[in-house]
């Protein structure tokens, strides 16, 4: 039930995941909004994510710190940027001075978003 204190939250999920989740929640007698609210309430009640979050099944295995995972992620992003540049694709960047996103082309030109 919508109340005066309700706000809209927009999230992105993979199409197949959304479809599967909606099917599950429908079987449980609820919609996506209700399920998400349950998740948020449980998280707040427990002051934590209400299930285990780990890197055990991420391909990193046990013994890797958050720093190790972060470093691997940063290296992966850099490798993706190098590959995009090699193929001549533009790279999404952010200008902290202008506080605006832009695409950087292979020749170094900037095309600012909405600007």
C-alpha positions in Angstrom: 0.0 0.0 0.0 1.4 3.4 -1.1 1.7 6.0 1.6 2.8 9.7 1.7 6.3 8.6 2.9 6.9 6.2 0.0 9.6 7.1 -2.5 10.5 5.6 -5.8 13.7 3.6 -6.1 15.1 2.6 -9.5 17.5 -0.3 -9.8 19.0 -2.1 -12.8 18.9 -5.9 -13.0 19.5 -8.4 -15.7 16.3 -9.2 -17.7 16.3 -12.9 -16.9 17.0 -12.4 -13.2 14.1 -10.0 -13.0 11.8 -12.4 -14.8 12.9 -15.3 -12.5 12.5 -13.2 -9.4 9.0 -12.0 -10.4 8.0 -15.6 -10.9 9.3 -16.6 -7.5 7.7 -13.7 -5.7 4.4 -14.3 -7.4 4.5 -17.8 -6.1 5.1 -16.4 -2.7 2.2 -14.0 -3.0 4.1 -10.8 -3.4 5.5 -8.4 -6.0 9.0 -7.1 -6.6 8.4 -4.0 -4.5 7.2 -6.0 -1.5 10.1 -8.4 -1.7 12.6 -5.5 -2.0 11.0 -3.9 1.1 11.3 -7.1 3.0 15.0 -7.2 2.1 15.5 -3.6 3.2 13.6 -4.1 6.5 15.6 -7.3 7.3 18.9 -5.5 6.5 18.0 -2.6 8.8 16.8 -4.9 11.6 20.0 -6.9 11.5 22.3 -3.9 10.7 23.8 -6.2 8.0 23.0 -7.8 4.7 20.7 -10.7 5.8 22.7 -13.4 4.2 26.4 -14.3 3.8 28.3 -12.3 1.2 31.7 -13.7 0.3 34.2 -14.2 -2.5 34.3 -18.0 -2.0 32.6 -18.7 -5.3 34.0 -15.8 -7.2 37.0 -17.6 -8.7 39.3 -16.0 -6.1 38.9 -18.8 -3.6 39.6 -18.5 0.1 42.4 -16.4 1.5 41.9 -13.3 -0.7 41.3 -10.0 1.0 38.9 -7.3 -0.1 42.0 -5.4 -1.2 43.0 -8.4 -3.5 39.6 -8.5 -5.1 39.6 -4.7 -5.5 43.0 -4.8 -7.2 41.9 -7.6 -9.5 38.8 -5.6 -10.4 40.9 -2.4 -11.1 43.3 -4.4 -13.3 40.3 -5.9 -15.2 38.9 -2.5 -15.8 42.2 -1.2 -17.1 42.6 -4.2 -19.4 39.1 -3.6 -20.7 40.0 0.1 -21.4 43.2 -0.9 -23.2 41.2 -3.4 -25.3 38.5 -0.8 -26.2 41.2 1.7 -27.1 42.9 -1.0 -29.3 39.7 -1.5 -31.1 39.0 2.2 -31.5 36.0 2.3 -29.2 35.3 5.4 -27.1 36.0 5.2 -23.4 33.5 6.5 -20.7 35.3 8.9 -18.4 34.4 11.5 -15.8 35.7 15.1 -15.6 36.0 15.9 -11.9 36.6 19.6 -12.6 33.5 20.0 -14.7 31.6 17.3 -12.8 30.5 15.8 -16.0 30.7 12.5 -17.8 32.3 12.3 -21.3 33.4 9.8 -24.0 37.0 9.9 -24.9 37.7 8.8 -28.5 40.8 7.0 -29.7 42.3 10.2 -30.9 41.9 11.8 -27.4 38.9 14.0 -28.2 36.2 14.4 -25.5 32.5 14.3 -26.2 30.6 15.5 -23.1 27.3 13.9 -22.2 24.5 16.4 -22.3 26.8 19.2 -23.1 
